[in-house]
Amino acid sequence: MDFSGLLIKMIIFMVLLILGYWAARKYYLGREFARSASWLLVNVFLTASIFSSVTGARPDLPPKELWFAFFVFVLLFVLLYACATLVARFDAKETAPQTVLLLATVNTLFVGIPVVQVLCGSEAVFYLGLSCIPFNVILYTYGIWLLKKGHGEKGVRWKDMLTAPLVAAVISLLIFVFNIRLPRVVTELFSTVSGGTVPVSMLVIGATLGSVSLKDAFCNKKLYLLSLIRLIVMPVAVYFLFRLFVSNQVVLLCTVVIAACPAATLCTPVSMQCGYDPQYTSEGIMLTTALSMITLPVLLVVFF
């Protein structure tokens, strides 16, 4: 396994994030850019990424094995949200919903897929593409419900759940189930547009951190505790639990990579769209992303 390629990918992510931060500090990018770009990120770039994950080239894998992997990923995200909700019970009420997102939503698209591509190739990439479906379904139902509830709303209307990423996740599942082959021009469109997801997301995070000093971001003791849970406790627990019934080493590695990824960059734009201050989630994303450059490779070396 080429762990040097993994390190290079994660350094690129940090460089893009720092570029967004620098541009915001120089007033080239502001809060309005972050707010507008977050809408574009969620509704355009991420949606294209979801479609692209299941419309690209498929490896020749047995259907039974694929469905088992899909079940494993569904179980994984349910457990992550359950653990995150339990931890958030000890957090302040105003930040508890965001804490759940920081602990349960993982950077599968921007970190997970590049990592497994470097380590295992196309088979693992396809597995990670499947994991995007339960990731988005749970985030845009239960995750959004938590954020809305945190502002005093009793529940989420059905039309609130029908976000572009959720619709894309459901359609992608149908494409996978019925083995639908889309025209090349369509798959190329999804692939090209999804290419903007990483730079736009990192710029959004950097822009929202423009008013925050790096000292504040890296001196928050609470975020270090959350990072310990997010980057070490959860993936270690996932490894020892899932190895009991997952014999496919590629699938097992994918579950550990997912659990060991930093907090999803979507935490910030989704929180902003629900009326929350983006500073807390942005600091959490920056810290977990920086620390995962060390913890993720170490965990993979130790376990695999």
C-alpha positions as CSV (number, residue, x, y, z in Angstrom):
1,M,0.0,0.0,0.0
2,D,1.3,3.4,-1.0
3,F,1.0,5.5,2.2
4,S,3.1,8.3,0.7
5,G,0.3,9.0,-1.8
6,L,-2.1,9.3,1.1
7,L,0.0,11.9,2.8
8,I,0.3,14.0,-0.4
9,K,-3.5,14.0,-0.8
10,M,-4.1,15.3,2.7
11,I,-1.4,18.0,2.3
12,I,-3.3,19.2,-0.8
13,F,-6.5,19.5,1.2
14,M,-4.8,21.5,3.9
15,V,-3.2,23.8,1.3
16,L,-6.6,24.6,-0.2
17,L,-8.1,25.3,3.2
18,I,-5.3,27.6,4.1
19,L,-5.6,29.4,0.8
20,G,-9.3,30.1,1.6
21,Y,-8.3,31.3,5.0
22,W,-5.6,33.6,3.7
23,A,-8.0,35.1,1.0
24,A,-10.6,35.8,3.7
25,R,-8.0,37.5,6.0
26,K,-7.0,39.7,3.1
27,Y,-10.7,40.5,2.5
28,Y,-10.7,38.9,-1.0
29,L,-13.4,36.5,0.3
30,G,-16.1,37.3,2.8
31,R,-19.0,35.8,4.7
32,E,-21.4,36.5,1.8
33,F,-19.1,34.5,-0.5
34,A,-19.1,31.6,2.0
35,R,-22.9,31.7,2.3
36,S,-23.5,31.8,-1.4
37,A,-20.8,29.3,-2.2
38,S,-22.2,26.9,0.5
39,W,-25.5,26.8,-1.4
40,L,-23.6,26.1,-4.6
41,L,-21.5,23.4,-3.0
42,V,-24.5,21.5,-1.5
43,N,-26.9,21.8,-4.4
44,V,-24.6,21.5,-7.4
45,F,-21.1,20.2,-6.7
46,L,-22.0,17.7,-4.1
47,T,-25.0,16.5,-6.0
48,A,-22.8,15.9,-9.1
49,S,-20.3,14.0,-6.8
50,I,-23.0,11.6,-5.6
51,F,-24.1,10.8,-9.1
52,S,-20.5,10.5,-10.3
53,S,-19.8,7.9,-7.5
54,V,-22.2,5.4,-9.0
55,T,-22.2,6.3,-12.7
56,G,-18.5,5.7,-13.3
57,A,-16.8,2.5,-14.3
58,R,-17.9,-0.4,-12.1
59,P,-15.6,-3.2,-11.1
60,D,-16.7,-6.8,-11.8
61,L,-18.0,-7.8,-8.3
62,P,-20.6,-10.3,-7.3
63,P,-24.0,-8.7,-6.5
64,K,-24.2,-10.5,-3.2
65,E,-20.9,-9.0,-2.1
66,L,-22.0,-5.5,-3.1
67,W,-25.3,-5.7,-1.2
68,F,-23.4,-7.0,1.9
69,A,-21.0,-4.1,1.6
70,F,-24.0,-1.7,1.3
71,F,-25.5,-3.2,4.5
72,V,-22.2,-2.8,6.3
73,F,-22.0,0.9,5.4
74,V,-25.6,1.5,6.5
75,L,-24.9,-0.1,9.8
76,L,-21.7,1.9,10.1
77,F,-23.4,5.3,9.8
78,V,-26.2,4.3,12.1
79,L,-23.6,3.4,14.8
80,L,-21.7,6.6,14.2
81,Y,-24.8,8.8,14.6
82,A,-25.8,6.8,17.7
83,C,-22.5,7.3,19.3
84,A,-22.4,11.0,18.3
85,T,-25.8,11.6,19.7
86,L,-24.8,9.9,23.0
87,V,-21.7,12.1,23.3
88,A,-23.7,15.3,22.4
89,R,-25.9,14.7,25.5
90,F,-23.0,16.1,27.5
91,D,-22.5,19.1,25.4
92,A,-24.2,22.5,25.6
93,K,-27.7,22.7,24.1
94,E,-26.8,25.4,21.6
95,T,-23.9,23.4,20.0
96,A,-25.1,19.8,20.6
97,P,-26.6,19.4,17.1
98,Q,-23.3,20.7,15.5
99,T,-21.3,18.3,17.7
100,V,-23.4,15.4,16.4
101,L,-22.5,16.5,12.8
102,L,-18.8,16.8,13.7
103,L,-18.7,13.3,15.1
104,A,-21.0,11.5,12.8
105,T,-20.5,13.1,9.3
106,V,-17.2,12.1,7.8
107,N,-15.2,13.4,4.8
108,T,-15.9,10.3,2.7
109,L,-15.9,12.1,-0.7
110,F,-13.0,14.4,-0.2
111,V,-10.7,12.3,2.0
112,G,-12.1,8.7,2.0
113,I,-12.3,8.1,-1.7
114,P,-8.8,9.6,-2.5
115,V,-7.3,7.5,0.3
116,V,-8.8,4.1,-0.8
117,Q,-8.0,4.9,-4.4
118,V,-4.3,5.3,-3.5
119,L,-4.3,2.2,-1.4
120,C,-6.7,-0.3,-3.1
121,G,-7.8,1.0,-6.5
122,S,-11.1,1.0,-8.3
123,E,-12.8,-1.8,-6.2
124,A,-12.5,0.2,-3.0
125,V,-13.5,3.4,-4.8
126,F,-16.8,1.8,-5.9
127,Y,-17.4,0.6,-2.3
128,L,-16.9,4.1,-1.0
129,G,-19.3,5.4,-3.7
130,L,-21.9,3.1,-2.2
131,S,-21.3,4.5,1.2
132,C,-22.3,8.0,0.0
133,I,-25.9,6.8,-0.2
134,P,-26.5,6.1,3.5
135,F,-24.3,9.0,4.4
136,N,-26.5,11.5,2.6
137,V,-29.8,9.9,3.4
138,I,-29.1,10.0,7.2
139,L,-27.5,13.5,7.1
140,Y,-30.4,15.1,5.2
141,T,-33.0,13.5,7.3
142,Y,-31.9,12.9,10.9
143,G,-29.0,15.4,10.7
144,I,-31.2,18.2,9.4
145,W,-33.9,17.3,11.9
146,L,-31.4,17.7,14.8
147,L,-30.3,21.1,13.5
148,K,-33.9,22.3,13.1
149,K,-34.9,21.0,16.5
150,G,-31.9,22.8,18.1
151,H,-33.6,26.1,17.1
152,G,-36.9,25.1,18.7
153,E,-38.7,23.6,15.7
154,K,-40.6,20.5,16.5
155,G,-39.7,18.6,13.4
156,V,-38.7,18.9,9.7
157,R,-41.3,19.2,7.0
158,W,-41.0,16.6,4.2
159,K,-40.1,19.3,1.7
160,D,-37.2,20.2,4.0
161,M,-35.8,16.7,3.6
162,L,-36.1,16.7,-0.2
163,T,-32.8,18.4,-0.7
164,A,-30.8,18.0,-3.9
165,P,-28.2,15.6,-2.3
166,L,-30.9,13.4,-0.9
167,V,-32.7,13.2,-4.2
168,A,-29.4,12.5,-5.9
169,A,-28.6,9.7,-3.4
170,V,-32.0,8.0,-4.0
171,I,-31.7,8.2,-7.7
172,S,-28.2,6.9,-7.6
173,L,-29.4,3.9,-5.6
174,L,-31.9,3.2,-8.3
175,I,-29.2,3.6,-11.0
176,F,-27.1,1.0,-9.1
177,V,-29.9,-1.4,-8.4
178,F,-31.2,-1.5,-12.0
179,N,-27.7,-1.3,-13.5
180,I,-28.6,1.7,-15.6
181,R,-26.0,2.9,-18.1
182,L,-26.1,6.6,-18.7
183,P,-24.8,8.3,-21.9
184,R,-21.1,9.2,-21.8
185,V,-21.8,12.9,-22.0
186,V,-23.9,12.7,-18.8
187,T,-21.3,10.7,-16.9
188,E,-18.6,13.1,-18.1
189,L,-20.7,16.1,-17.0
190,F,-21.1,14.6,-13.5
191,S,-17.4,13.8,-13.3
192,T,-16.4,17.3,-14.4
193,V,-18.7,19.2,-12.1
194,S,-17.8,17.0,-9.1
195,G,-14.2,18.0,-9.6
196,G,-15.0,21.4,-8.2
197,T,-16.3,20.0,-4.9
198,V,-12.9,19.8,-3.1
199,P,-11.6,23.3,-3.9
200,V,-15.0,25.0,-3.4
201,S,-15.5,23.2,0.0
202,M,-12.1,24.1,1.3
203,L,-12.4,27.7,0.2
204,V,-15.8,27.9,1.9
205,I,-14.3,26.5,5.1
206,G,-11.3,28.9,4.9
207,A,-13.5,31.9,4.2
208,T,-15.7,31.2,7.2
209,L,-12.5,31.0,9.3
210,G,-11.3,34.3,8.0
211,S,-12.5,36.1,11.1
212,V,-11.1,33.5,13.5
213,S,-7.5,33.4,14.6
214,L,-5.5,30.2,14.1
215,K,-4.7,30.3,17.8
216,D,-8.4,30.1,18.7
217,A,-8.9,27.2,16.2
218,F,-6.0,25.1,17.6
219,C,-6.4,26.0,21.3
220,N,-9.9,24.8,21.8
221,K,-9.7,22.0,24.4
222,K,-13.2,20.8,23.7
223,L,-12.4,20.3,20.0
224,Y,-9.3,18.2,20.9
225,L,-11.5,15.9,22.9
226,L,-14.0,15.6,20.0
227,S,-11.0,15.0,17.7
228,L,-9.8,12.1,19.9
229,I,-13.3,10.5,19.7
230,R,-13.7,11.2,16.0
231,L,-10.2,10.2,14.8
232,I,-9.1,7.4,17.2
233,V,-11.9,6.0,19.5
234,M,-14.5,5.6,16.7
235,P,-12.2,3.9,14.1
236,V,-10.6,1.6,16.6
237,A,-14.0,0.5,17.9
238,V,-15.3,0.0,14.3
239,Y,-12.2,-2.1,13.4
240,F,-12.6,-4.5,16.3
241,L,-16.4,-4.7,15.9
242,F,-16.7,-5.1,12.2
243,R,-13.8,-7.6,11.9
244,L,-16.1,-10.1,13.7
245,F,-18.4,-10.5,10.6
246,V,-16.6,-8.8,7.7
247,S,-14.2,-11.2,6.0
248,N,-13.5,-9.1,2.9
249,Q,-10.4,-7.1,3.8
250,V,-11.2,-4.3,1.3
251,V,-14.6,-3.7,2.8
252,L,-13.1,-3.8,6.3
253,L,-10.5,-1.3,5.3
254,C,-13.2,0.9,3.8
255,T,-15.2,0.9,7.0
256,V,-12.1,1.9,9.0
257,V,-11.1,4.6,6.5
258,I,-14.7,6.1,6.7
259,A,-14.6,6.0,10.6
260,A,-11.2,7.5,10.7
261,C,-11.8,10.4,8.3
262,P,-12.0,14.0,9.6
263,A,-15.3,15.8,10.0
264,A,-17.1,16.4,6.8
265,T,-16.7,19.8,5.1
266,L,-20.5,19.8,4.7
267,C,-20.9,20.5,8.5
268,T,-20.2,24.2,7.9
269,P,-22.5,24.9,4.9
270,V,-25.3,22.8,6.2
271,S,-25.1,24.5,9.6
272,M,-25.1,27.9,8.0
273,Q,-28.2,27.1,6.0
274,C,-29.9,26.1,9.2
275,G,-29.0,29.4,10.9
276,Y,-26.0,28.3,13.0
277,D,-22.8,30.2,13.6
278,P,-20.2,28.4,11.3
279,Q,-17.2,29.2,13.5
280,Y,-17.6,26.1,15.7
281,T,-17.9,23.6,12.9
282,S,-15.2,25.3,10.8
283,E,-12.7,25.1,13.6
284,G,-13.7,21.5,14.2
285,I,-13.2,20.6,10.5
286,M,-9.8,22.4,10.4
287,L,-8.5,20.7,13.6
288,T,-9.7,17.2,12.6
289,T,-8.4,17.5,9.1
290,A,-5.0,18.6,10.3
291,L,-4.8,15.8,13.0
292,S,-6.1,13.2,10.6
293,M,-2.9,13.7,8.5
294,I,-1.2,11.8,11.3
295,T,-3.9,9.6,12.8
296,L,-5.3,8.1,9.6
297,P,-2.0,6.8,8.1
298,V,-1.0,5.5,11.5
299,L,-4.2,3.5,12.0
300,L,-4.0,2.0,8.6
301,V,-0.4,0.9,9.1
302,V,-1.3,-0.6,12.5
303,F,-4.4,-2.5,11.4
304,F,-3.5,-3.4,7.8
